[in-house]
Amino acid sequence: MTYVFDPSERASRELAPGVMARTFWGERMLMAVVDLEPGAEVPLHSHPHEQCGIVLEGRLELTIAGKSRWLEPGAVYVIPGGVQHSARAGDEAVRVLDVFSPVREEYKY
């Protein structure tokens, strides 16, 4: 069994135009390193999974339950399951780390 991974060796998956994710998972949670090109958007959506994350690089406009806020590196967010949310990168590339519980099966690849 593998316990340590090099993210640069993991294939990326396009979640939306200009939004690429590399995912890693265990039995009960999934982690995604998500890169957004400048101006890229994750459309409004919801899912039953709890989601939390941290902005690693760039500025991200995050809308949760109709409330929008610009987040800087180091900002942490928590999104309960079933709550609508969306995201948009600013004028520069953005990198976030998202964690989902339970595992999003559609993100395993």
N, C-alpha and C positions, 0 to 999 in steps of 0.2 A: 504494500500500500504506500502511496506517495503522500507525504505530509507537508512538503515545502515546494513551492512553485515559483518559477520566474515569469512574471506577468508578460515580459516581452516575447516569451515563447508560446503564449496562449493566442489562439486565433481570435480575431475580433468579429463581432456580429453587429450589423447595422440595425439599430432600434427605430430610427427615424432618419430622414435625410440629414447627413452631417453629424449624426449621433452614433458613436461606436462604443461597444461594451465588451469587456473581457470578464468572464465570470468564473467563480470558484465556489464550490459548495461542499457541505458535509451532509449529515442526515437531517438536520433541523433548520439550517440557515444557508443563505446564499449571499455571496459578496460579489459586487460588480464594480470594476474600475471603468468609469464612463467618461469618454472624451467627447466634447461638443465643439464643433468648428465655430468660428465667430458668427453670431447671428442665428445659429441652429436652434431649433425648437423641438421640445418634446410636447406633443399635443395633450390637451386636457383628457385625463383618463382616471380610472380608479381600478383597484384590484383588491382582493380579500386579504392580501399579505400586509403585515406591518412593514414599514420601511423607515429606516433612519439612515442618515448620511452626513458627510462632511465635505465642504468645498476645499479642495486641495490647491487649485490654481485658478486664476481668473475670477470674473464676476458673473454671478448667475442670478437672474430674476426668477424666483420661485413663487408660484401661486398655489396656496393650499386653502381649500374651502372658500374660494373667492377672495382671499386676502393675498396681495402681492407684496413682495419685499426683495430688495437687492441684497445678495449675500456675498461676502468677501471671503478670502481664504481663512480657514479656521472656524467658520460658522457651521453649526450643527443643526440639523433639522430632524424632526420625528413626524411621520405621517401615519396615522392609524389606518387600519384596513378599511376599505370602503369609502374613503374620503377622496373626492376629486382633487387632482393636482396637475400642474403643468410646469414647464421650465423653459427658459430662454437664455442663451448665452449673450453676453454683451458684445463689444467690439473686438474682443480677443478670445482666444481659445480657452475653454474651461475643462477642468478635470475634477470629478467628484468620486467619492467612494460611497457606494450605496450598499446597505445590508438589508436583506429581506428574510422574514420568517412568517410562515414556513418557506421552504425552498420553492422558488418559482420553477416548476418543471420545464416550462417553455424556454427558460434561459439556460438550461443545461445543454451543452454542446461540446 
